[in-house]
Amino acid sequence: MNEIVLKVVERRKELGMSQKELANKLNIAPQYWGQIELGRVSPSVDTCIAALKAVGLNMCYSEDEVNSSSKVDSLTNEDRR
């Protein structure tokens, strides 16, 4: 399973969303999404992007990465002084 799918699955579970609910948002068959989660099928780039959006993530940052990025920026600014 690729890193994007792992992030989507983790977030889907955090949201209490079923595979079927996510598949419906993506307009794909629930069985197809299940195969993606099992790593048996590789999703298209469009499907990955749509899945990220459906669970509130984007290609650049997850919620944790945004928070840790801000911490790094503040450390960097302090080091410059």
N, C-alpha and C positions, 0 to 999 in steps of 0.2 A: 504494500500500500504506500502511495507516495505521501510526502510531507503535507501537502495541501489537504488531501483526503483525511489524513490523521487529525489535522486541525479542525476540519469540518465535523468529523465524527465526535471529537471531544466537545466541541461547542454545542452540537446537536443534543448530546446527552445532558450537558449543563442546562440547556433550555427545556429539557423534558420532551423533546420533539422525537417522534418515532421516525423510522426509516420511511414509512409510507407517507407521513406528513411532508417530509423533506422532498421525497420523490414527486409528490403532487405539486409542490411549489416550483419544482424544476420542469414540470410537464414531461416526466419520464416514468417508465414503468417501475414500480417499487422493487420488482425482482432485479431489474438492471442496477438500481442503486445498491441493492444488497450485494450483488456481484462485485461492484466497485469497492464497497467496504471490505469485502473478503479478499480483495486484491486479485481477483480472477479476471477482471476487466479493467483496462485503463481508460479513464474518462477523457473526453476531449478537453481542450483548453477552455472552450466556452462553457462546458458543464462544470468545470472546476471554478471558474469565475462566478457563475450563477449560484453554485452551492455556497461559496464564501459569502456572497451577498445575502443569500437566504437565511444564513445564521448570524448575520450582522458583522462579518469580518470582511477584509479586503485583501488585495494582493500584497500590499506593502507592510501592513502591521496587524498583529492581533492585539487585543486589549492589553495583555501582559507586556508585549514588546513596546507598545506606546509608553507604558508606565516606566519600564526599565530604560527606554531611550531618554526620557525626561531626566531620569536620575543621572545618566551618563553626561548629558548636556550640562547639568548643574555642577557636576564634578569638574568638568572641563573648564567651565567659566571660573570656578574658584581657583583652579590651578593657574589660570592666566594672570591672576592678581599678584 
